[in-house]
Amino acid sequence: MATRSRFRSDPGLVARMTLTMFLIGALYVAFIAVLLSQGVSTVVVVIIAGGLLFAQYFFSDKIALYGMGGRIVTPEEAPELHGIVDRLCALADMPKPRVAIADVDMPNAFATGRNPRNAVVCATTGIMRRLDTEELEGVLSHELSHVAHRDVAVMTLASFLGVVAGLITRFAYYSGLFGGFDDRDDDRNGAAPLIVIMLVSILVYVLSFILTRALSRYRELSADRSGALLTGRPSALASALQKVTGEIARIPTRDLRSAEAFNAFFFTPALSNGFSISSLFSTHPPLEKRLEQLARISVQLGQPVA
């Protein structure tokens, strides 16, 4: 039986996430229909994509910890960090995940794992050094919300179509490349379906990528809201967001780029250029939007807005 926590979410955000997942599913059905109409067997591609996502689903915690150089710590090694996680898990009525620390200066945190009983929450030494206890509690509450709402599982399923489309694009490209598209009638007849498949796959990949990133941004806003309501201190989370974003801007770009691949896991992205057309491809909403939501929550709770 699934474990229910006391993390709360926003019905409006839930509706938007549900619509986004529906659109991804509809796109998937249309994509498969086009492939079948072109006489393509999707079995091999689906098996390969499924294998990749299976590994991501079951080993996301190990992959993220390895990539960030994180290590599991005991309560004796990190009493303050464990104390915060203990309090939050008691408040949320959820199983306690493993606790890890990554010895890097970049101030950030992440949580990953396929469900609340197989999860890990990790803070960097950089964020632990820069935030006070209430701010760090706000960050970890955000991260534990991701665990409670099974966001790794949701995003893994949502990204499945993009992986399939990307693989089919590559297969179609190499099939055409080594098939040697030339001017003979037979080759033109064989090339036409491959060109259609490749163009449709590219379009589907781009659309699914945009939809998946939109879903990721909604889930970040949901985690902010749930985390702030759990602790009852949205201002502490807002302060943490401002501090972390400001400090990340001082980290050398070379170091940030080395961690950019883990942006989807992070509390705040390693690289962010503010709102622009590129925001469509961002895993996180703009800082201003996150702060506006937290300010509204402060008003709802009858607290002063910083």
Secondary structure in CASP SS format (residue, H / E / C, confidence):
PFRMAT SS
TARGET T0000
AUTHOR 0000-0000-0000
METHOD secondary structure of the structure
MODEL  1
M C 1.00
A C 1.00
T C 1.00
R C 1.00
S C 1.00
R C 1.00
F C 1.00
R C 1.00
S C 1.00
D C 1.00
P H 1.00
G H 1.00
L H 1.00
V H 1.00
A H 1.00
R H 1.00
M H 1.00
T H 1.00
L H 1.00
T H 1.00
M H 1.00
F H 1.00
L H 1.00
I H 1.00
G H 1.00
A H 1.00
L H 1.00
Y H 1.00
V H 1.00
A H 1.00
F H 1.00
I H 1.00
A H 1.00
V H 1.00
L H 1.00
L H 1.00
S H 1.00
Q C 1.00
G C 1.00
V C 1.00
S C 1.00
T C 1.00
V H 1.00
V H 1.00
V H 1.00
V H 1.00
I H 1.00
I H 1.00
A H 1.00
G H 1.00
G H 1.00
L H 1.00
L H 1.00
F H 1.00
A H 1.00
Q H 1.00
Y H 1.00
F H 1.00
F H 1.00
S H 1.00
D H 1.00
K H 1.00
I H 1.00
A H 1.00
L H 1.00
Y H 1.00
G H 1.00
M H 1.00
G C 1.00
G E 1.00
R E 1.00
I E 1.00
V C 1.00
T C 1.00
P C 1.00
E C 1.00
E C 1.00
A C 1.00
P H 1.00
E H 1.00
L H 1.00
H H 1.00
G H 1.00
I H 1.00
V H 1.00
D H 1.00
R H 1.00
L H 1.00
C H 1.00
A H 1.00
L H 1.00
A H 1.00
D C 1.00
M C 1.00
P C 1.00
K C 1.00
P C 1.00
R E 1.00
V E 1.00
A E 1.00
I E 1.00
A E 1.00
D C 1.00
V C 1.00
D C 1.00
M C 1.00
P C 1.00
N C 1.00
A E 1.00
F E 1.00
A E 1.00
T E 1.00
G E 1.00
R C 1.00
N C 1.00
P C 1.00
R C 1.00
N C 1.00
A E 1.00
V E 1.00
V E 1.00
C E 1.00
A E 1.00
T E 1.00
T H 1.00
G H 1.00
I H 1.00
M H 1.00
R H 1.00
R H 1.00
L C 1.00
D C 1.00
T H 1.00
E H 1.00
E H 1.00
L H 1.00
E H 1.00
G H 1.00
V H 1.00
L H 1.00
S H 1.00
H H 1.00
E H 1.00
L H 1.00
S H 1.00
H H 1.00
V H 1.00
A H 1.00
H C 1.00
R C 1.00
D H 1.00
V H 1.00
A H 1.00
V H 1.00
M H 1.00
T H 1.00
L H 1.00
A H 1.00
S C 1.00
F H 1.00
L H 1.00
G H 1.00
V H 1.00
V H 1.00
A H 1.00
G H 1.00
L H 1.00
I H 1.00
T H 1.00
R H 1.00
F H 1.00
A H 1.00
Y H 1.00
Y H 1.00
S H 1.00
G H 1.00
L H 1.00
F H 1.00
G H 1.00
G C 1.00
F C 1.00
D C 1.00
D C 1.00
R C 1.00
D H 1.00
D H 1.00
D H 1.00
R H 1.00
N H 1.00
G H 1.00
A H 1.00
A H 1.00
P H 1.00
L H 1.00
I H 1.00
V H 1.00
I H 1.00
M H 1.00
L H 1.00
V H 1.00
S H 1.00
I H 1.00
L H 1.00
V H 1.00
Y H 1.00
V H 1.00
L H 1.00
S H 1.00
F H 1.00
I H 1.00
L H 1.00
T H 1.00
R H 1.00
A H 1.00
L H 1.00
S H 1.00
R H 1.00
Y H 1.00
R H 1.00
E H 1.00
L H 1.00
S H 1.00
A H 1.00
D H 1.00
R H 1.00
S H 1.00
G H 1.00
A H 1.00
L H 1.00
L H 1.00
T H 1.00
G C 1.00
R C 1.00
P H 1.00
S H 1.00
A H 1.00
L H 1.00
A H 1.00
S H 1.00
A H 1.00
L H 1.00
Q H 1.00
K H 1.00
V H 1.00
T H 1.00
G H 1.00
E H 1.00
I H 1.00
A C 1.00
R C 1.00
I C 1.00
P C 1.00
T H 1.00
R H 1.00
D H 1.00
L H 1.00
R H 1.00
S H 1.00
A H 1.00
E H 1.00
A H 1.00
F H 1.00
N C 1.00
A C 1.00
F C 1.00
F E 1.00
F C 1.00
T C 1.00
P C 1.00
A C 1.00
L C 1.00
S C 1.00
N C 1.00
G C 1.00
F C 1.00
S C 1.00
I H 1.00
S H 1.00
S H 1.00
L H 1.00
F H 1.00
S C 1.00
T C 1.00
H C 1.00
P C 1.00
P C 1.00
L H 1.00
E H 1.00
K H 1.00
R H 1.00
L H 1.00
E H 1.00
Q H 1.00
L H 1.00
A H 1.00
R H 1.00
I H 1.00
S H 1.00
V H 1.00
Q H 1.00
L C 1.00
G C 1.00
Q C 1.00
P C 1.00
V C 1.00
A C 1.00
END
